[in-house]
Amino acid sequence: MTQKVDINDDLLGVYHSWIEMLAQKVEKVSVICLFKGQFDLPPNVSIYSLGKEQGNSQLKYVKNFFFYIWKLRKDYDVAFVHMNKEYVLLAGLIWRLWGKKIVLWYAHYLINWQVRIAVWLSHKVVTSTNFACQIKSRKLCVVGQGIDVDYFRNLNYRNKDNKINLLFLGRISSVKDLGTLINAISIVLKKNNNIYLNVVGAPGEKDEPYWQSIKNLVTQLSLDSFIRFWGRVSWRQTLEFYNQNDIFINLTRTGSFDKTTLEAMACEKLVLVCNRAFENIFPEDLKSQLIFLEKDSQDLADKISGLLVRQPEEKEAIGRTLREIIVQNHSLERLVDKLIEVFKNNTQ
């Protein structure tokens, strides 16, 4: 169960590769999704949509969901619910009566009564890091993230100018804290005007006021000639953006764990983060250079400036180190192997 199957989606297209890798490891994968777009998957994968792309109502979603889990009941051993705890709340007792194993993927700072009930109904809860799911349970299993390291790699792109290109890639919303980055750019430019910020992503409907405030901030700080907004791009296009930029910056707070930072690392790019989960990921000698204080524009500006003065060979060495971390600990194949292990193990 997942939100969307669409290889071209900017945020959720990555999970197309998860399904593809799972299909290589198991006999059959039946995917129930809220929205079905374009996909190219092996013959042992079947996609069943609840109908959001057709404009179905929420009542229709629920009817379709129960129809599919009943229709497919002889075709699956494990119900793997990706993020959407609602499916566990709806069908958890039914799946248990049928003897199905329930595995919930949950990686979010929000822990409410719905999450707690979903955890209680599940046999296992898998998450990306210890910081990504703040719930105490014997059922919790940390499995890392899943980055396609064959796809996300260094393309050895060379800039045609001498600018240092910085990249922000993700949904434009207050939780992504783009404003702190804009202010940091303004501080850096007072001493070094050799930088350029590329912003890739778009706001949702609820984030339009925040998006407008960001555009106003750029104008107020006279940064229009140093920042370019690219809008929404498909997941497949992100590889080019990672490679065409020198430093990737992610401002998501501790408690979430954006895969985009790991994708940039797989491309051997320098990264800057405020998420404390990376204290357990970066080598000791890189933590002070690559982790900045949350919502602190001055500290972020200092970290950017610190990377700008590093020699090219030093930057390349750091990039290689960061990719090796992803290959060893967060590759897609490693993640899927761990998931399969969870699926096969006896319930507690």
VENZI-V352987 format. One record per backbone hydrogen bond with DSSP energy under -0.5 kcal/mol. CO is the residue of the C=O (numbers start at 1). NH is the residue of the N-H. If there is no record, write none. Layout:
((CO:NH) (CO:NH))
This chain:
((1:82) (2:34) (3:34) (3:35) (4:6) (5:37) (6:9) (9:13) (9:235) (12:15) (13:16) (14:17) (14:18) (15:19) (16:20) (17:21) (18:22) (19:23) (20:24) (21:24) (21:25) (22:25) (22:26) (29:31) (29:46) (30:32) (31:33) (31:48) (32:2) (33:50) (34:52) (35:5) (35:37) (38:7) (42:45) (44:29) (46:31) (48:33) (51:54) (51:56) (52:55) (57:61) (58:62) (59:63) (60:64) (61:65) (62:66) (63:67) (64:68) (65:69) (66:70) (67:71) (68:72) (70:73) (72:75) (72:76) (77:101) (78:80) (79:81) (79:103) (80:82) (81:83) (81:105) (82:84) (83:85) (84:87) (84:88) (85:88) (85:89) (86:90) (87:91) (88:92) (91:95) (92:96) (93:97) (94:98) (95:99) (95:100) (96:99) (101:79) (101:103) (102:123) (102:124) (103:81) (103:105) (104:106) (104:126) (105:83) (112:116) (113:117) (114:118) (115:119) (116:120) (117:121) (118:122) (124:104) (125:141) (126:106) (127:143) (127:144) (128:144) (129:132) (129:133) (132:108) (133:135) (135:137) (137:140) (139:125) (141:127) (141:143) (145:147) (147:149) (147:332) (148:151) (148:152) (151:153) (153:155) (163:165) (164:166) (164:196) (165:246) (165:247) (166:198) (167:249) (168:200) (171:173) (173:176) (173:177) (173:178) (174:177) (175:253) (177:180) (177:181) (178:182) (179:183) (180:184) (181:185) (182:186) (183:187) (184:188) (185:189) (186:190) (187:190) (188:191) (188:192) (194:164) (196:166) (196:198) (197:199) (197:228) (198:168) (198:200) (199:201) (199:230) (199:231) (200:170) (202:172) (204:207) (205:208) (207:211) (208:212) (209:213) (210:214) (211:215) (212:216) (213:217) (214:218) (215:219) (216:220) (217:221) (218:223) (219:222) (223:226) (223:227) (226:197) (228:199) (228:230) (231:201) (234:237) (234:238) (235:238) (236:239) (237:240) (237:241) (238:242) (239:243) (240:244) (242:245) (246:270) (247:167) (248:272) (250:274) (253:256) (256:255) (258:261) (258:262) (259:263) (260:264) (261:265) (262:266) (263:267) (264:269) (265:268) (270:248) (272:250) (273:292) (275:278) (276:279) (277:280) (278:281) (278:282) (283:286) (283:287) (284:287) (284:288) (286:289) (286:290) (287:291) (290:273) (290:292) (293:296) (295:297) (296:300) (297:301) (298:302) (299:303) (300:304) (301:305) (302:306) (303:307) (304:308) (305:309) (307:310) (311:314) (311:315) (312:316) (313:317) (314:318) (315:319) (316:320) (317:321) (318:322) (319:323) (320:324) (321:325) (322:326) (323:327) (324:328) (325:329) (326:330) (330:147) (331:335) (332:336) (333:337) (334:338) (335:339) (336:340) (337:341) (338:342) (339:343) (340:344) (341:345))
